[in-house]
Amino acid sequence: MARNKEGLVLVLDVGLSMHAVLPEVEKVCSMLIQKKLVYNKYDEVGVVVFGTAETKNDLTVEVGGYENVMVLQGIKVVDGDLVEALHQLPRGTVHGDFLDAIVVGMDMIIKMYGTTNKGKKRICLITNAVTPTKDPYEGTKEDQVKTVAAQMITHGMKMDSIIIRTKQDRELDKDVMEENDFLLSVFPNNSSKVYVESATSLLGALRTRTVSPVTIYRGDLELNSDIKIKVWVYKKTSEEKFPSLKKYSDKAPPTDKFATHEIKVDYEYKSTGDSSRVVPPEQRIKGYRYGPQVIPISSAEWDAVKFKPEKGVKLLGFTDASNIMRHYYMKDVNIFIADPGNTKAILAVSALARAMKEMNKVAIVRCVWRQGQANVVVGVLTPNVSEKASTPDSFYFNVLPFAEDVREFQFPSLSKLPSSMQPNEKQQEAADKFVEMLDLAPTGREEVLQPNFTPNPVLERYYRSLELKSKDPNAAVPPLDETLRKITEPDAELLSENRAVIEEFRRFFEVKENPKLKKSSRRREKPSGSNEEREGIDAVGQAMDAIEYTSEIKVEEIGNSNPVHDFEAMISRRDGPQWVSKAIQSMKDHISNLVENSSQGDTYQKELDCLVALRKACILEQEPKQFNDFLLHLLKLCQKRELKSFSEYLASHEMTLISKNEAPESDILENEARTLIVKDEPKAEQGP
């Protein structure tokens, strides 16, 4: 068997106690074969079932015993027939012995592949292990399992055990279950054993696609010029993507059995001046836009300006773990382990990881995984101290962002909102109950949607649709499977059980539909003095609605044509902390210039629009004092310039200071803000 192939025997319990979950076992096993047909079409799979009244296996004929074990499918290359066979598993009528079934599966692998260690040889056992196993003719059950385990090691096999224990199974004979669990734990260290209690967990527990670990880096972890540790780096997590789809041609003759149906694409580059002339590769060069120009850069020039760092991982320093926020992590997670064959490296990594763990530190490292890599990665090493003596300590690695990657969006603190916008005790209690109701890890129960056992529902549905299409090209997309529905939708049973909690939450909070508004490419200004404008100002004071800044252009100053739009675009910038204060100051300067240069009220509406936008922004950005001081300054300016008409115009539109109810940072009370409506003070009449 080739090294990249796998020989797998599925050992499935179909006895009386498994009937309730057999439909899910059929789904997950057939999905395993479907994925092998896509990714590993040369893998070989056999199927053994136990718990049947019928006995059909070689060992029964050769040595006797091994009753109620049936070879449903011998080991062969995966095909569509095997998928169909797994869709229709027999229903057993007796209780089977999983140890007998394991031995039959092991015998099949030995006879098929001999003593060669090439390739991957695996047994996958799916059972609930709630029925007793038979006593051996000689020795104890533990001795029997040790003998089988030794044979597995000799022939390079591993075994994965998936134990399905539902709520009903927990009420059965606990002594039998404990004995079976112990026997399964005796198998070799390279074997795995997982417990599941739901169809969703079963779907994720059986690894339908095995990805071989491949190092992305082997070399030194350089602490300084004198201290270097040999390490290997693997991917710990990586997004599973759709298989690549290829173009298919149906132009080949139907009688040609060797047709590949592949499509080869060739590109031709033609001159804009002469569309009939093909430009050869040696006359083509890449160009990059630089303003209105196109700058040609040859491959030699591009290669010369490329940054070419040396391969290696270097320590930059240590910092407190609290300084690295979880939301800084980017991309996938890697794991650093010491060179497996280097005892000194293992000790060094362990000592460093334990010291960092004790001091609550993390390491910042600079990484170049391979020679010629075009970029440098800066990341954080977090110690992973193993709880098992057989597993060495390691580090988890996460990529950290550079300054250009960070999005520092600033939002007002919820705790600083006015009391009218914060929940009361009854509302908080109702919300607490609602959150507790949807707890995915309730006490005494299996955690729901564990990452290790929760498959991607999009991929799973794709593979099932692909299997249907293989039989009928015109087959419709099937409805969403109930098992996948439990991943993508709330648990209907849980919602039904907690309807009272949901109704209580609904009663304390006004729940209404949020209408979807069409986004406008350009902000429309409402006419001054309208009821809509007044309602807009009141809404700012009462609900502090979020400003919708959608400008894609980075505005750096406020112009005269549309100052409100420019102001909102500038204050929405988050590529630096200075833009909020700069936008507010620029708008204040702009309003002051408009007031000073106004003539007979021709700019009053524009000035009011600017003040409304400034007031709204100062509330949201927690800068009420800046607006209040500016409004008082504007009042004095109107008195100084004898602009009584503008003061009256603002008063008629009820332009007020920002109160403490609207922004906790304000030092103006509500009644004071209402009494200090901006209006010009009457001048004392002069005597004759």
Disulfide bonds with the S-S distance in Angstrom:
none
